Amino acid sequence: MSTIRIRIEKWFERLAHTIYRHRILTLVIMLALSITLIAQIPSITVDTSTEGFLHAADPALVAYDKFRDQFGRDEVIIIAIKARKVFDFRFLERLKTLHEELADTVPYLEDITSLINARNTRGAANELIVEDFLENWPGDQKELAILKRRALSNPMYQNLLLSEDGRITTIVIQTQSHSSLGQQIDVLEEFEDNSPVPEENADQAAAGREYLTDEENSQVVAAVQQIVKQYDAADFKIYVAGSPVVSHFLKRAMMSDMRKFVMLAVATVAVLL
């Protein structure tokens, strides 16, 4: 063991002498290596999505991709709005304005659901009525009370679009499953023959497309945050949640912490040296 230790120490001694004798060349090599590594910093990406932690061939990810191809993205953004009472004309007007701005502004939007456009299916006399919940805007307090009673008694709304006490309502945003990167928009698509596409061809087309990227997810969350900030108030308190939001803020926190830790590590090494 002693012989091995001596040989290692001798090797380090020779290395030190070699570096000292060729100090200029050593500095040039180290500088070139540092520049090469620093030049790759802009290429570093951070992916905090759930699927980003799995290998591309992971059976769980393969099964999840098949699910997304068939049913779309299962991750949603939930915007909860709290007020003294939801069924108030002033509150509903603000809710409608917020709903419409989100629908018009948020990128990569697949669907948006709230009390404004929630499906309202009911029977009346000998007919079945299917309409948006607020398709016919209430004209007075009596009609508003009818809508409130109808919403609170609908099991599809309870604890999803409306809390049991009628003080919290939500807007549910579903984003697109596939990314728009590299996709070309065909302006004549609506005028083409709408004949059904064979299922195997549809599967192949979906398999060749990228799924919504982590960067695009951040764009969605940032757009939502920017919009709701304008509406947030004491009597219209807004909370944003959902796995896309968690991934976005996790990435921001990681990037911020990494910058701090790298600076501290460099400063510590410099002081000790």
C-alpha positions in Angstrom: 0.0 0.0 0.0 2.9 2.3 0.9 4.5 1.7 -2.6 1.2 2.6 -4.3 0.9 5.8 -2.3 4.5 6.8 -3.1 3.9 6.2 -6.8 0.8 8.3 -6.8 2.6 11.1 -5.0 5.5 10.9 -7.5 3.0 11.2 -10.4 1.4 14.3 -8.9 4.9 15.7 -8.4 5.9 15.1 -12.0 2.5 16.6 -13.2 3.2 19.8 -11.2 6.6 20.2 -12.6 5.3 19.6 -16.2 2.6 22.2 -15.7 5.1 24.7 -14.3 7.6 24.2 -17.1 4.8 24.6 -19.7 2.7 27.2 -17.8 1.9 29.3 -20.9 0.7 26.3 -22.9 -1.3 25.1 -19.9 -3.0 28.5 -19.5 -3.9 28.5 -23.2 -5.3 25.0 -23.1 -7.3 25.8 -19.9 -8.6 29.0 -21.4 -9.7 27.3 -24.6 -11.4 24.6 -22.6 -13.2 27.2 -20.5 -14.4 29.1 -23.5 -15.7 25.9 -25.1 -17.7 25.0 -22.0 -18.9 28.6 -21.5 -20.1 28.8 -25.1 -22.5 25.9 -24.4 -24.3 27.7 -21.6 -27.0 29.1 -23.9 -27.8 25.5 -25.0 -28.7 24.4 -21.5 -32.4 23.7 -21.1 -34.4 23.0 -18.0 -37.4 20.6 -18.3 -39.4 20.2 -15.1 -42.4 18.5 -16.6 -43.4 15.1 -15.3 -42.5 13.3 -18.5 -39.2 15.1 -18.6 -37.9 12.9 -15.8 -38.5 9.7 -17.9 -36.5 8.2 -20.7 -38.0 8.4 -24.1 -38.4 4.6 -24.3 -39.8 4.3 -20.7 -42.9 2.0 -20.8 -44.8 4.5 -18.6 -44.0 7.4 -20.9 -44.9 5.4 -24.0 -48.3 4.5 -22.5 -48.8 8.1 -21.4 -48.0 9.3 -25.0 -50.7 7.0 -26.4 -53.1 8.4 -23.8 -52.4 11.9 -25.0 -52.7 11.0 -28.6 -56.2 9.6 -28.0 -57.6 11.8 -25.2 -55.4 15.0 -25.2 -53.4 16.5 -22.3 -54.8 15.5 -18.9 -53.0 18.4 -17.1 -55.2 21.5 -16.5 -54.8 25.0 -15.1 -57.4 25.8 -12.5 -58.2 29.5 -11.7 -60.3 29.8 -8.5 -62.1 33.1 -7.9 -63.4 33.8 -4.4 -66.1 36.4 -3.6 -68.8 37.1 -1.1 -71.3 35.6 -3.5 -70.8 34.3 -7.0 -74.4 34.9 -8.1 -74.2 38.6 -8.2 -74.5 40.6 -11.4 -71.3 42.6 -10.9 -69.3 39.4 -10.2 -70.7 37.5 -13.1 -69.9 40.4 -15.5 -66.3 40.4 -14.3 -66.2 36.6 -14.6 -67.4 36.8 -18.2 -64.9 39.4 -19.1 -62.1 37.4 -17.6 -63.3 34.2 -19.3 -63.4 35.9 -22.7 -59.9 37.5 -22.3 -58.4 34.2 -21.3 -60.0 32.5 -24.3 -58.7 35.2 -26.7 -55.2 35.7 -25.3 -53.8 32.5 -23.8 -51.7 30.6 -26.3 -52.0 26.8 -27.1 -55.5 26.8 -25.7 -57.6 23.7 -26.3 -60.6 24.3 -24.1 -61.8 26.7 -21.3 -64.7 26.0 -19.1 -66.4 28.1 -16.4 -70.0 29.0 -15.4 -70.1 31.2 -18.5 -70.0 28.3 -20.9 -70.6 25.2 -18.8 -72.9 22.7 -20.3 -76.4 23.0 -18.9 -78.7 20.1 -19.7 -82.2 20.1 -18.3 -85.7 19.0 -19.1 -88.6 21.4 -19.6 -92.1 20.1 -20.4 -91.6 17.7 -23.3 -88.2 18.8 -24.4 -84.6 18.4 -23.5 -82.6 21.6 -23.4 -78.9 21.6 -23.9 -77.2 25.0 -23.7 -74.4 27.0 -22.0 -75.2 27.8 -18.4 -75.2 31.6 -19.0 -76.2 31.5 -22.6 -79.3 33.5 -21.6 -78.1 36.2 -19.3 -80.4 36.8 -16.3 -82.4 40.0 -16.5 -83.4 40.4 -12.9 -82.8 39.0 -9.4 -85.6 36.4 -9.8 -83.9 34.9 -12.9 -80.5 35.1 -11.1 -82.0 33.1 -8.1 -83.2 30.4 -10.5 -79.8 30.1 -12.0 -78.2 29.9 -8.6 -80.6 27.2 -7.5 -80.0 25.3 -10.7 -76.2 25.5 -10.4 -76.1 24.4 -6.7 -78.3 21.4 -7.5 -76.2 20.3 -10.4 -73.8 17.5 -9.3 -71.5 18.2 -12.3 -70.8 21.7 -11.0 -70.4 20.9 -7.3 -66.8 21.3 -6.1 -65.6 21.6 -9.7 -67.0 24.8 -11.1 -68.8 26.0 -7.9 -68.2 25.4 -4.2 -71.0 24.2 -2.0 -71.4 27.5 -0.2 -71.6 29.4 -3.6 -68.6 31.7 -2.8 -65.9 30.1 -5.0 -66.1 29.4 -8.7 -63.4 28.2 -11.1 -62.2 28.5 -14.6 -60.6 25.3 -16.0 -58.1 25.7 -18.8 -57.0 22.8 -20.9 -54.0 23.3 -23.2 -53.2 21.5 -26.5 -51.6 18.2 -26.3 -49.2 18.7 -29.2 -46.6 21.4 -29.8 -47.0 24.0 -32.6 -43.2 24.2 -33.2 -42.4 23.3 -36.7 -46.1 23.1 -37.7 -47.2 25.1 -40.7 -50.7 26.6 -40.8 -52.7 25.9 -43.9 -55.1 28.8 -44.6 -57.1 26.6 -47.0 -57.6 23.8 -44.5 -61.2 24.8 -43.8 -62.1 24.5 -47.5 -60.6 21.1 -48.1 -62.6 17.9 -48.2 -63.6 16.9 -44.7 -63.6 13.2 -45.5 -62.7 11.0 -42.4 -59.0 10.2 -42.0 -58.1 6.5 -41.6 -57.3 5.8 -38.0 -53.9 4.4 -38.8 -53.0 7.5 -40.7 -54.2 9.7 -37.8 -52.0 7.7 -35.4 -49.0 8.1 -37.6 -49.5 11.9 -37.9 -49.9 12.2 -34.2 -46.8 10.1 -33.5 -44.7 12.4 -35.8 -45.6 15.5 -33.8 -43.9 16.8 -30.7 -45.9 17.2 -27.5 -46.4 20.5 -25.9 -42.9 21.6 -24.7 -41.9 22.8 -21.3 -41.2 26.2 -22.8 -44.6 26.4 -24.4 -46.2 25.4 -21.0 -44.3 28.3 -19.4 -45.7 30.7 -22.0 -49.2 29.5 -21.2 -48.7 30.0 -17.4 -47.1 33.4 -17.9 -50.0 34.6 -20.1 -52.5 33.4 -17.5 -50.6 35.1 -14.7 -50.4 38.4 -16.6 -54.2 38.4 -17.3 -55.4 37.4 -13.8 -53.2 40.0 -12.2 -55.3 42.7 -13.8 -58.5 41.3 -12.3 -57.3 40.3 -8.8 -59.0 42.4 -6.1 -60.3 42.1 -2.6 -63.8 41.2 -3.7 -62.5 39.1 -6.7 -59.6 37.1 -5.2 -57.9 34.9 -7.7 -55.8 31.8 -7.1 -54.1 29.9 -9.9 -53.2 26.2 -9.5 -52.6 23.0 -11.5 -49.6 20.9 -12.4 -48.6 23.1 -15.4 -48.3 26.0 -12.9 -46.3 24.0 -10.4 -43.9 22.9 -13.2 -43.5 26.5 -14.3 -42.7 27.9 -10.9 -40.5 24.9 -10.0 -38.3 25.7 -13.1 -38.1 29.4 -12.1 -37.1 28.5 -8.6 -34.5 26.0 -9.8 -32.9 28.5 -12.2 -32.8 31.2 -9.5 -31.3 28.8 -7.0 -28.7 27.5 -9.5 -27.5 31.0 -10.2 -27.1 31.7 -6.5 -25.3 28.4 -5.7 -22.9 28.8 -8.7 -22.0 32.3 -7.6 -21.5 31.1 -4.0 -19.4 28.1 -5.1 -17.1 30.3 -7.3 -16.7 32.9 -4.5 -15.9 30.1 -2.0 -13.3 28.5 -4.3 -11.8 31.9 -5.0 -11.5 32.8 -1.4 -10.0 29.5 -0.4 -7.5 29.6 -3.2 
